[in-house]
């Protein structure tokens, strides 16, 4: 007969935790594993990992997906243009911080005319020393080196990015 008060035998595959530290360590390990699994599932549901192409942020008009889909040698050739001009683009970005200060100085001047104010704003937004103008020059150089087929692929990539952006805003 079995004794009703007897404790059941411990299964052999369950570890005996003789210390509370083991319990803490196993709990932390479980949390870490669940975090990694959650990140992997999130990346899978989110459409894949975000690609990082160095310097691509300076050429915002060209989607990264277009550059990623190009053959390695061709992508390297086009990104060389960005790398060659990266120092100039960095200088433009650094100088763009002084443009608002020029606008502030113009605004403080009581004798400032509308033409001077417009010139201060244009220097920041569309002037030859603006970051947008520098990035635009790089984009024009890249587009100038594209074949007609690559231009069609670029147009498709731009449309896809615009549609994806529109879908995100609707959600």
DOROFI-858291 format. One record per residue: residue number from 1; residue in one letter; x, y, z of N, C-alpha, C in turn. Coordinates in Angstrom, 2 decimals. Example, Ala and Ser with C-alpha at 12.3 -4.5 7.8 and 13.67 -1.06 7.14 Angstrom:
BEGIN
[atom 1,A,[13.19,-5.69,7.80],[12.30,-4.50,7.80],[13.20,-3.30,7.80]],
[atom 2,S,[12.85,-2.25,7.08],[13.67,-1.06,7.14],[12.90,0.03,7.87]],
! end
This chain:
BEGIN
[atom 1,X,[0.82,-1.18,0.00],[0.00,0.00,0.00],[0.86,1.24,0.00]],
[atom 2,X,[0.28,2.25,-0.53],[1.02,3.51,-0.57],[0.57,4.38,0.58]],
[atom 3,X,[1.49,5.08,1.08],[1.19,6.00,2.17],[0.66,7.30,1.57]],
[atom 4,X,[-0.50,7.76,1.99],[-1.14,8.95,1.43],[-0.36,10.21,1.80]],
[atom 5,X,[0.36,10.20,2.86],[1.10,11.38,3.31],[2.51,11.45,2.72]],
[atom 6,X,[2.93,10.42,2.03],[4.28,10.41,1.48],[4.37,11.39,0.32]],
[atom 7,X,[5.49,12.09,0.23],[5.69,13.03,-0.87],[6.08,12.25,-2.11]],
[atom 8,X,[5.61,12.67,-3.24],[5.94,11.93,-4.44],[7.43,12.03,-4.74]],
[atom 9,X,[7.98,11.06,-5.37],[9.41,11.06,-5.70],[9.67,12.15,-6.75]],
[atom 10,X,[10.76,12.85,-6.57],[11.12,13.93,-7.49],[11.56,13.32,-8.81]],
[atom 11,X,[11.08,13.90,-9.87],[11.46,13.39,-11.18],[12.94,13.65,-11.40]],
[atom 12,X,[13.59,12.73,-12.07],[15.04,12.82,-12.21],[15.47,13.94,-13.15]],
[atom 13,X,[14.61,14.33,-14.08],[15.02,15.34,-15.04],[14.87,16.76,-14.50]],
[atom 14,X,[14.18,16.93,-13.40],[14.08,18.25,-12.78],[15.29,18.48,-11.89]],
[atom 15,X,[15.98,19.62,-12.08],[17.15,19.87,-11.23],[16.72,20.23,-9.81]],
[atom 16,X,[17.55,19.87,-8.88],[17.32,20.29,-7.50],[18.06,21.59,-7.29]],
[atom 17,X,[17.33,22.63,-7.00],[17.93,23.93,-6.80],[18.23,24.10,-5.32]],
[atom 18,X,[19.48,23.96,-4.98],[19.88,24.01,-3.58],[20.16,25.44,-3.13]],
[atom 19,X,[20.20,26.37,-4.06],[20.50,27.75,-3.72],[19.51,28.68,-4.43]],
[atom 20,X,[19.19,29.77,-3.78],[18.31,30.75,-4.41],[19.02,31.45,-5.58]],
[atom 21,X,[20.33,31.45,-5.60],[21.08,32.06,-6.70],[20.82,31.32,-8.02]],
[atom 22,X,[20.70,29.99,-7.93],[20.39,29.22,-9.14],[19.01,29.58,-9.67]],
[atom 23,X,[18.09,29.78,-8.78],[16.74,30.17,-9.19],[16.78,31.53,-9.89]],
[atom 24,X,[17.52,32.47,-9.33],[17.66,33.78,-9.92],[18.35,33.69,-11.29]],
[atom 25,X,[19.42,32.91,-11.35],[20.16,32.76,-12.60],[19.28,32.13,-13.68]],
[atom 26,X,[18.54,31.10,-13.35],[17.66,30.47,-14.33],[16.54,31.42,-14.76]],
[atom 27,X,[16.02,32.20,-13.84],[14.99,33.17,-14.18],[15.52,34.23,-15.13]],
[atom 28,X,[16.72,34.75,-14.86],[17.32,35.74,-15.75],[17.61,35.14,-17.13]],
[atom 29,X,[18.07,33.91,-17.14],[18.33,33.23,-18.41],[17.04,33.08,-19.22]],
[atom 30,X,[15.96,32.72,-18.55],[14.68,32.58,-19.24],[14.23,33.93,-19.80]],
[atom 31,X,[14.39,35.00,-19.01],[14.00,36.32,-19.50],[14.84,36.73,-20.71]],
[atom 32,X,[16.14,36.46,-20.67],[17.01,36.78,-21.81],[16.61,36.02,-23.06]],
[atom 33,X,[16.32,34.74,-22.89],[15.90,33.94,-24.04],[14.58,34.43,-24.62]],
[atom 34,X,[13.65,34.79,-23.77],[12.37,35.31,-24.25],[12.56,36.66,-24.95]],
[atom 35,X,[13.47,37.48,-24.46],[13.76,38.76,-25.10],[14.32,38.55,-26.50]],
[atom 36,X,[15.29,37.65,-26.63],[15.87,37.36,-27.94],[14.82,36.78,-28.88]],
[atom 37,X,[14.00,35.88,-28.39],[12.94,35.30,-29.23],[11.94,36.38,-29.65]],
[atom 38,X,[11.60,37.27,-28.75],[10.68,38.35,-29.08],[11.25,39.29,-30.12]],
[atom 39,X,[12.54,39.61,-30.00],[13.18,40.46,-31.00],[13.20,39.78,-32.37]],
[atom 40,X,[13.51,38.49,-32.38],[13.54,37.75,-33.65],[12.16,37.72,-34.29]],
[atom 41,X,[11.14,37.49,-33.51],[9.78,37.47,-34.04],[9.38,38.86,-34.51]],
[atom 42,X,[9.75,39.88,-33.75],[9.43,41.25,-34.14],[10.09,41.66,-35.45]],
[atom 43,X,[11.34,41.27,-35.64],[12.02,41.57,-36.90],[11.35,40.81,-38.03]],
[atom 44,X,[10.96,39.56,-37.78],[10.30,38.77,-38.80],[8.96,39.35,-39.20]],
[atom 45,X,[8.20,39.83,-38.24],[6.89,40.42,-38.54],[7.02,41.84,-39.08]],
[atom 46,X,[8.12,42.50,-38.79],[8.30,43.88,-39.21],[8.86,44.03,-40.60]],
[atom 47,X,[9.07,42.96,-41.31],[9.54,43.07,-42.68],[11.04,42.91,-42.83]],
[atom 48,X,[11.72,42.36,-41.86],[13.15,42.11,-41.98],[13.97,43.17,-41.28]],
[atom 49,X,[15.26,42.90,-41.18],[16.12,43.85,-40.49],[16.29,45.12,-41.30]],
[atom 50,X,[16.48,46.20,-40.59],[16.70,47.48,-41.24],[18.13,47.48,-41.77]],
[atom 51,X,[18.27,47.78,-43.05],[19.60,47.79,-43.63],[20.28,49.11,-43.34]],
[atom 52,X,[21.55,49.06,-43.16],[22.31,50.28,-42.88],[23.38,50.41,-43.94]],
[atom 53,X,[23.21,51.38,-44.79],[24.22,51.68,-45.79],[24.83,53.00,-45.39]],
[atom 54,X,[26.11,52.96,-45.08],[26.78,54.14,-44.55],[26.69,55.31,-45.52]],
[atom 55,X,[26.31,56.44,-45.03],[26.26,57.64,-45.84],[24.97,57.82,-46.61]],
[atom 56,X,[24.10,56.83,-46.60],[22.88,56.94,-47.40],[21.95,58.02,-46.89]],
[atom 57,X,[22.10,58.43,-45.64],[21.21,59.45,-45.11],[21.46,60.81,-45.78]],
[atom 58,X,[22.62,61.00,-46.37],[22.89,62.24,-47.07],[22.15,62.31,-48.40]],
[atom 59,X,[21.78,61.16,-48.92],[21.10,61.11,-50.22],[19.70,60.57,-50.01]],
[atom 60,X,[18.88,61.33,-49.35],[17.56,60.89,-48.92],[16.64,60.55,-50.08]],
[atom 61,X,[16.88,61.09,-51.25],[15.99,60.83,-52.37],[16.15,59.42,-52.93]],
[atom 62,X,[17.28,58.78,-52.67],[17.52,57.44,-53.18],[17.24,56.44,-52.07]],
[atom 63,X,[16.22,55.58,-52.25],[15.89,54.61,-51.20],[17.02,53.60,-50.98]],
[atom 64,X,[17.19,53.21,-49.75],[18.21,52.23,-49.42],[17.92,50.88,-50.05]],
[atom 65,X,[16.63,50.58,-50.21],[16.28,49.30,-50.82],[16.81,49.22,-52.25]],
[atom 66,X,[16.82,50.34,-52.98],[17.37,50.36,-54.34],[18.85,50.03,-54.30]],
[atom 67,X,[19.58,50.68,-53.40],[21.02,50.44,-53.30],[21.31,49.01,-52.85]],
[atom 68,X,[20.50,48.51,-51.94],[20.69,47.15,-51.43],[20.48,46.11,-52.53]],
[atom 69,X,[19.54,46.37,-53.44],[19.21,45.41,-54.49],[20.22,45.41,-55.64]],
[atom 70,X,[21.08,46.40,-55.70],[22.08,46.44,-56.76],[23.16,45.39,-56.51]],
[atom 71,X,[23.82,44.92,-57.57],[24.96,44.03,-57.36],[26.03,44.74,-56.52]],
[atom 72,X,[26.81,43.96,-55.79],[27.78,44.51,-54.84],[28.74,45.50,-55.50]],
[atom 73,X,[29.29,45.14,-56.66],[30.26,46.02,-57.32],[29.62,47.34,-57.74]],
[atom 74,X,[28.41,47.27,-58.27],[27.72,48.48,-58.72],[27.36,49.36,-57.53]],
[atom 75,X,[26.87,48.75,-56.44],[26.54,49.51,-55.23],[27.80,50.18,-54.69]],
[atom 76,X,[28.91,49.45,-54.69],[30.17,50.00,-54.19],[30.61,51.19,-55.05]],
[atom 77,X,[30.43,51.08,-56.35],[30.79,52.17,-57.26],[29.96,53.42,-57.00]],
[atom 78,X,[28.65,53.25,-56.81],[27.78,54.40,-56.56],[27.99,54.98,-55.17]],
[atom 79,X,[28.21,54.14,-54.19],[28.42,54.65,-52.83],[29.79,55.31,-52.69]],
[atom 80,X,[30.71,55.01,-53.61],[32.01,55.69,-53.61],[31.81,57.19,-53.81]],
[atom 81,X,[30.82,57.54,-54.60],[30.51,58.97,-54.80],[30.15,59.61,-53.47]],
[atom 82,X,[29.33,58.93,-52.68],[28.93,59.46,-51.37],[30.13,59.53,-50.45]],
[atom 83,X,[30.95,58.47,-50.45],[32.12,58.47,-49.57],[33.10,59.58,-49.96]],
[atom 84,X,[33.26,59.80,-51.28],[34.19,60.85,-51.72],[33.72,62.23,-51.30]],
[atom 85,X,[32.42,62.42,-51.22],[31.88,63.73,-50.86],[31.43,63.82,-49.40]],
[atom 86,X,[31.67,62.78,-48.63],[31.16,62.76,-47.25],[31.75,63.88,-46.41]],
[atom 87,X,[33.02,64.21,-46.61],[33.62,65.28,-45.81],[32.94,66.62,-46.12]],
[atom 88,X,[32.68,66.86,-47.39],[32.00,68.10,-47.78],[30.59,68.15,-47.19]],
[atom 89,X,[29.89,67.01,-47.25],[28.53,66.96,-46.69],[28.54,67.16,-45.18]],
[atom 90,X,[29.55,66.61,-44.50],[29.66,66.82,-43.05],[29.90,68.30,-42.74]],
[atom 91,X,[30.74,68.92,-43.53],[31.00,70.35,-43.32],[29.73,71.17,-43.55]],
[atom 92,X,[28.96,70.81,-44.57],[27.69,71.51,-44.81],[26.74,71.32,-43.64]],
[atom 93,X,[26.69,70.09,-43.11],[25.82,69.83,-41.96],[26.28,70.64,-40.75]],
[atom 94,X,[27.58,70.67,-40.52],[28.09,71.45,-39.39],[27.83,72.94,-39.56]],
[atom 95,X,[27.96,73.42,-40.80],[27.71,74.84,-41.07],[26.23,75.18,-41.02]],
[atom 96,X,[25.37,74.18,-41.19],[23.93,74.46,-41.17],[23.47,74.90,-39.78]],
[atom 97,X,[24.28,74.63,-38.77],[23.91,75.08,-37.42],[24.10,76.60,-37.27]],
[atom 98,X,[24.97,77.18,-38.10],[25.20,78.62,-37.98],[24.15,79.43,-38.76]],
[atom 99,X,[23.47,78.81,-39.72],[22.47,79.53,-40.51],[21.33,80.08,-39.66]],
[atom 100,X,[20.77,79.32,-38.72],[19.72,79.91,-37.86],[20.23,81.09,-37.05]],
[atom 101,X,[21.51,81.04,-36.68],[22.08,82.18,-35.94],[22.15,83.42,-36.82]],
[atom 102,X,[22.42,83.22,-38.11],[22.42,84.36,-39.04],[21.01,84.94,-39.17]],
[atom 103,X,[20.02,84.04,-39.20],[18.63,84.51,-39.26],[18.28,85.28,-38.00]],
[atom 104,X,[18.72,84.78,-36.85],[18.44,85.47,-35.59],[19.08,86.86,-35.59]],
[atom 105,X,[20.31,86.95,-36.09],[20.98,88.25,-36.13],[20.24,89.21,-37.06]],
[atom 106,X,[19.75,88.68,-38.17],[18.99,89.52,-39.10],[17.69,89.98,-38.48]],
[atom 107,X,[17.02,89.10,-37.74],[15.76,89.46,-37.09],[15.96,90.53,-36.02]],
[atom 108,X,[17.10,90.49,-35.33],[17.37,91.47,-34.28],[17.70,92.85,-34.84]],
[atom 109,X,[18.15,92.86,-36.08],[18.52,94.14,-36.71],[17.24,94.89,-37.08]],
[atom 110,X,[16.99,96.05,-36.45],[15.76,96.79,-36.75],[15.72,97.34,-38.18]],
[atom 111,X,[16.89,97.49,-38.80],[16.94,98.04,-40.15],[16.91,96.96,-41.22]],
[atom 112,X,[16.71,95.69,-40.82],[16.73,94.58,-41.78],[15.52,94.68,-42.71]],
[atom 113,X,[15.78,94.43,-43.96],[14.70,94.46,-44.95],[14.19,93.04,-45.20]],
[atom 114,X,[13.07,92.97,-45.89],[12.51,91.66,-46.23],[13.47,90.87,-47.12]],
[atom 115,X,[14.20,91.57,-47.95],[15.17,90.91,-48.84],[16.27,90.26,-48.03]],
[atom 116,X,[16.76,90.94,-46.99],[17.80,90.37,-46.13],[17.26,89.17,-45.37]],
[atom 117,X,[16.02,89.26,-44.88],[15.41,88.13,-44.18],[15.26,86.93,-45.11]],
[atom 118,X,[14.79,87.19,-46.33],[14.62,86.10,-47.30],[15.97,85.47,-47.63]],
[atom 119,X,[17.00,86.27,-47.76],[18.34,85.76,-48.05],[18.84,84.87,-46.91]],
[atom 120,X,[18.57,85.26,-45.67],[19.00,84.46,-44.51],[18.27,83.12,-44.48]],
[atom 121,X,[16.98,83.14,-44.79],[16.21,81.89,-44.83],[16.66,81.03,-46.00]],
[atom 122,X,[16.88,81.64,-47.16],[17.31,80.88,-48.34],[18.67,80.24,-48.15]],
[atom 123,X,[19.54,80.90,-47.42],[20.85,80.33,-47.13],[20.71,78.99,-46.40]],
[atom 124,X,[19.75,78.93,-45.50],[19.53,77.70,-44.74],[18.81,76.64,-45.55]],
[atom 125,X,[17.83,77.03,-46.34],[16.97,76.04,-46.99],[17.45,75.61,-48.37]],
[atom 126,X,[17.78,76.56,-49.22],[18.08,76.20,-50.60],[19.38,76.77,-51.12]],
[atom 127,X,[20.10,77.48,-50.32],[21.35,78.09,-50.78],[22.38,77.05,-51.17]],
[atom 128,X,[23.40,77.48,-51.90],[24.43,76.55,-52.35],[25.20,75.95,-51.18]],
[atom 129,X,[25.15,76.59,-50.04],[25.85,76.09,-48.85],[24.92,75.28,-47.94]],
[atom 130,X,[23.72,74.96,-48.40],[22.80,74.18,-47.56],[23.06,72.69,-47.74]],
[atom 131,X,[22.71,71.94,-46.73],[22.87,70.49,-46.78],[21.99,69.88,-47.87]],
[atom 132,X,[20.81,70.44,-48.06],[19.92,69.92,-49.10],[20.54,70.09,-50.48]],
[atom 133,X,[21.16,71.21,-50.72],[21.81,71.44,-52.01],[22.98,70.49,-52.21]],
[atom 134,X,[23.78,70.27,-51.17],[24.90,69.33,-51.26],[24.43,67.92,-51.51]],
[atom 135,X,[23.39,67.50,-50.78],[22.82,66.17,-51.00],[22.23,66.04,-52.39]],
[atom 136,X,[21.59,67.10,-52.86],[21.02,67.09,-54.21],[22.08,66.94,-55.28]],
[atom 137,X,[23.23,67.58,-55.08],[24.32,67.45,-56.04],[24.84,66.01,-56.09]],
[atom 138,X,[24.92,65.37,-54.94],[25.36,63.97,-54.90],[24.34,63.09,-55.61]],
[atom 139,X,[23.06,63.33,-55.36],[22.00,62.55,-56.02],[22.09,62.72,-57.53]],
[atom 140,X,[22.29,63.93,-57.99],[22.39,64.16,-59.43],[23.59,63.42,-60.03]],
[atom 141,X,[24.69,63.39,-59.31],[25.86,62.67,-59.80],[25.60,61.17,-59.87]],
[atom 142,X,[24.93,60.63,-58.85],[24.60,59.21,-58.85],[23.64,58.88,-59.97]],
[atom 143,X,[22.58,59.67,-60.11],[21.58,59.42,-61.16],[22.22,59.54,-62.54]],
[atom 144,X,[23.18,60.43,-62.69],[23.87,60.57,-63.96],[24.65,59.33,-64.35]],
[atom 145,X,[25.04,58.52,-63.38],[25.81,57.30,-63.66],[24.94,56.06,-63.80]],
[atom 146,X,[23.63,56.20,-63.62],[22.74,55.05,-63.71],[22.42,54.73,-65.16]],
[atom 147,X,[22.26,53.44,-65.43],[21.81,53.00,-66.75],[20.29,53.22,-66.83]],
[atom 148,X,[19.71,53.20,-68.03],[18.26,53.36,-68.13],[17.48,52.30,-67.33]],
[atom 149,X,[17.96,51.08,-67.28],[17.29,50.04,-66.49],[17.36,50.36,-65.00]],
[atom 150,X,[18.52,50.84,-64.55],[18.67,51.20,-63.14],[17.80,52.39,-62.78]],
[atom 151,X,[17.62,53.31,-63.73],[16.74,54.46,-63.47],[15.30,53.99,-63.26]],
[atom 152,X,[14.88,53.01,-64.05],[13.52,52.46,-63.87],[13.40,51.77,-62.52]],
[atom 153,X,[14.44,51.03,-62.13],[14.43,50.37,-60.82],[14.39,51.42,-59.70]],
[atom 154,X,[15.12,52.51,-59.87],[15.11,53.58,-58.87],[13.73,54.21,-58.77]],
[atom 155,X,[13.09,54.45,-59.91],[11.74,55.02,-59.91],[10.78,54.09,-59.18]],
[atom 156,X,[10.89,52.79,-59.42],[10.03,51.81,-58.75],[10.29,51.82,-57.24]],
[atom 157,X,[11.56,51.87,-56.85],[11.91,51.88,-55.42],[11.38,53.14,-54.74]],
[atom 158,X,[11.44,54.27,-55.42],[10.92,55.52,-54.84],[9.41,55.42,-54.65]],
[atom 159,X,[8.71,54.89,-55.65],[7.25,54.72,-55.53],[6.89,53.76,-54.40]],
[atom 160,X,[7.63,52.65,-54.29],[7.35,51.68,-53.22],[7.56,52.30,-51.85]],
[atom 161,X,[8.63,53.09,-51.71],[8.89,53.74,-50.42],[7.78,54.73,-50.10]],
[atom 162,X,[7.31,55.47,-51.11],[6.23,56.43,-50.88],[4.94,55.71,-50.48]],
[atom 163,X,[4.63,54.59,-51.12],[3.43,53.83,-50.77],[3.54,53.27,-49.36]],
[atom 164,X,[4.72,52.77,-49.01],[4.93,52.22,-47.68],[4.78,53.31,-46.62]],
[atom 165,X,[5.30,54.50,-46.90],[5.18,55.62,-45.98],[3.72,56.04,-45.82]],
[atom 166,X,[2.99,56.02,-46.92],[1.57,56.38,-46.87],[0.78,55.37,-46.04]],
[atom 167,X,[1.08,54.09,-46.21],[0.39,53.05,-45.43],[0.69,53.21,-43.94]],
[atom 168,X,[1.92,53.55,-43.58],[2.28,53.73,-42.16],[1.49,54.89,-41.55]],
[atom 169,X,[1.34,55.97,-42.30],[0.63,57.13,-41.77],[-0.84,56.85,-41.58]],
[atom 170,X,[-1.41,55.97,-42.39],[-2.83,55.66,-42.28],[-3.14,54.81,-41.05]],
[atom 171,X,[-2.16,54.09,-40.56],[-2.40,53.19,-39.43],[-2.57,53.93,-38.15]],
! end
